[in-house]
Structure formats: structure tokens, C-alpha cells
Amino acid sequence: MLARYKRTALSLAYLIGPCSALELAAYPQASTRKPVETTITQLVESGAKFNGKLVRVSASFHSGRHVTLLLEPNCGLLDGTSKTPLGEPQCNKGVIPVESDNAENDPGNADLYRALEQNPLLGTMDKHITAEFTGKFRCVPSCAHSKSFELKFDRVENLKVEIKDLKPHRPTD
């Protein structure tokens, strides 16, 4: 009985081995593929061009009660230095961040969670978070009829968190 099991296992290994080798040659692992450098605006405006591709974007992370979005890096700054404040056309549409299974092991993703845990009821209302996100982009449900855009990210790098001053200030005379 054990000998028959070994023969079956060896036969399967013999059949599967060449297929796996061909598959690995045809589809290199994600870590060896170089992502396409782009912007959130380019992803939103030309979704079909990037659909299914590994991309890397610098973005600001915005979360609230109903939606979490990646927007251009300077969207949402309150200090008057933003060239594209919230409300400008390039800050009105974004990409929904979705964690991939690989993101669990990414130290940058853990840092992002720690930043979001600081006063979680406010989401990112009290902080401006920027980072570089790398992952697979897609139009949902399709690029021809997209209702939204998603970035299934594997990596978060160069995370920066800036705490916003939300206290009301009285004008000085």
C-alpha cells in the first residue's frame, strides 16, 4: 500500500514538475517584475492602460466612515501649501486601496496600520498620510464600465504621517 502511494506521488511529481517549471518561466514572480511608475491621476484618467498591471504610485491615504481612497499626495493638506487642495478636480477621484495577501507580511503596511490606529474614530481627518504603494491595478467591474478603481497593494514604502492641527483658533487682532 505504501509503495503504491509512493509511486503515485512520484508520478504526480513527474507530471507536475515540468508544468511548474514552464509556468515559472512564463510568469515570473511578482517580486522580479518591475512595477510601472505612475500617478493616481493617470490611473483614473487612463485606467484601461494600467488594468491588470503592477504599478507603483505615490499617494495620500484618506479614510473616513464610508470610504477609503488613495488620492494625489498633496490632496487634503490644510496648511495652505497644497497645490491641489481637496475639491480640485485631481482630488475628486481616487483609487480604492485593497490589501493583498502579501501585504500582511509587509513592514510598511504594519506602519500604516499603526498610524491609522492613532485616534481611529477620526480616520485620517486628524492626519495626512502619504506613502508609495505597489500593487496590481484594476478597473471594477471593467474599464469599459468602471464604477471604481482598485489597487491591490503588496507593499507600502516611504510612509510619512503629518498630524493636523484641528483645534479652532481665534483670530488675533
C-alpha positions in Angstrom: 0.0 0.0 0.0 2.8 2.4 1.0 4.7 1.5 -2.2 1.7 2.3 -4.3 1.3 5.7 -2.6 5.0 6.5 -3.3 4.6 5.5 -7.0 1.5 7.8 -7.3 3.3 10.7 -5.6 6.3 10.3 -7.8 4.1 10.1 -10.9 2.3 13.2 -9.9 5.6 15.0 -9.2 6.9 13.9 -12.6 3.8 15.3 -14.3 3.5 18.5 -12.3 7.2 19.3 -12.2 7.6 20.2 -15.9 4.4 22.2 -15.9 5.5 24.2 -12.9 8.9 24.9 -14.5 7.2 26.1 -17.7 4.7 28.2 -15.7 7.5 29.8 -13.6 9.4 30.6 -16.8 6.3 32.1 -18.5 5.1 34.0 -15.4 8.0 35.4 -13.3 7.2 36.0 -9.7 5.8 39.4 -8.7 9.0 40.3 -6.8 11.0 40.0 -10.0 8.7 42.2 -12.1 9.3 45.9 -12.2 6.2 48.0 -11.4 5.1 50.8 -13.8 5.7 54.2 -12.1 2.6 56.3 -12.4 0.3 58.7 -10.6 -3.2 58.5 -9.2 -4.5 60.9 -11.8 -3.0 58.8 -14.6 -4.6 55.7 -13.2 -8.1 57.4 -13.0 -7.8 59.0 -16.4 -6.3 56.1 -18.3 -7.5 53.0 -16.3 -7.5 50.7 -19.3 -3.9 51.3 -20.0 -2.9 50.1 -16.5 -5.6 47.5 -15.9 -4.1 44.2 -14.6 -0.6 45.7 -14.3 1.8 46.0 -11.4 2.0 49.7 -10.6 3.7 52.0 -8.1 2.2 55.3 -7.0 2.9 58.0 -4.5 -0.4 58.8 -2.9 -2.1 60.3 0.1 -4.2 57.8 2.1 -7.7 59.1 3.1 -10.1 57.1 5.3 -13.4 58.0 6.7 -16.7 56.4 7.8 -17.8 55.2 4.3 -14.8 55.2 2.0 -11.0 54.8 1.9 -9.2 56.3 -1.1 -5.7 56.9 -2.4 -5.5 60.4 -3.8 -2.7 62.6 -5.2 0.0 63.1 -2.5 -0.8 66.7 -1.8 -4.7 66.4 -1.6 -6.1 67.1 1.7 -3.3 69.3 3.2 -4.8 72.1 5.3 -1.8 74.3 5.8 -2.2 76.3 2.6 0.8 74.8 0.9 -1.2 72.3 -1.1 -1.1 72.9 -4.9 -4.1 70.6 -5.2 -6.4 71.1 -2.2 -9.3 68.8 -1.6 -12.1 70.0 -4.0 -9.8 70.5 -7.0 -10.5 68.1 -10.0 -7.5 65.9 -9.4 -8.6 65.4 -5.8 -12.2 64.4 -6.5 -11.4 60.9 -7.8 -9.2 58.3 -6.3 -8.3 54.6 -6.2 -9.6 52.2 -3.6 -6.7 50.5 -1.7 -7.2 46.8 -1.1 -4.7 44.7 0.8 -3.3 41.7 -1.0 -2.4 38.5 1.0 1.3 39.5 0.7 0.6 42.9 2.4 0.2 41.0 5.7 4.0 40.5 5.9 5.0 43.9 4.7 6.5 46.1 7.4 5.3 49.3 5.6 1.7 48.0 5.8 2.2 47.4 9.6 3.4 51.0 9.9 0.4 52.3 8.0 -1.9 50.4 10.4 -0.1 51.8 13.4 -0.6 55.3 12.0 -4.3 54.7 11.4 -4.8 53.4 14.9 -3.8 56.8 16.4 -7.3 58.1 17.1 -9.1 55.6 14.8 -12.6 57.3 15.1 -11.3 60.3 13.1 -9.8 58.1 10.3 -7.4 60.4 8.5 -9.2 63.6 9.4 -6.5 64.5 12.0 -3.6 63.3 10.0 -2.1 63.5 6.5 -0.6 60.2 5.4 1.5 59.7 2.3 3.3 56.7 1.0 4.4 54.8 -2.1 2.0 51.9 -2.8 2.9 49.0 -5.1 0.3 46.5 -6.3 -1.9 45.3 -9.1 -4.3 47.9 -10.5 -7.8 47.1 -11.9 -10.9 48.8 -13.1 -14.1 47.5 -11.4 -16.2 45.9 -12.9 -14.4 46.6 -16.2 -12.5 49.5 -17.8 -15.4 50.0 -20.3 -17.9 50.5 -17.5 -15.8 51.2 -14.5 -17.5 52.3 -11.3 -14.3 52.3 -9.3 -10.6 51.6 -9.5 -8.7 49.4 -7.1 -5.1 48.9 -6.2 -4.5 45.5 -4.6 -1.3 46.5 -2.9 1.6 44.3 -1.7 3.9 46.9 -0.4 3.8 50.3 1.4 7.1 52.3 1.4 8.3 55.7 2.4 5.4 56.3 4.8 5.0 59.8 6.2 2.5 60.9 8.7 1.8 64.6 9.5 -0.6 65.4 12.3 -3.1 68.1 11.5 -4.0 70.9 14.0 -7.8 70.6 14.2 -8.2 72.9 17.2 -10.2 76.1 16.4 -8.1 79.2 16.5 -9.4 82.7 17.2 -8.1 85.4 15.0 -5.5 87.7 16.6 -6.2 91.4 16.4 
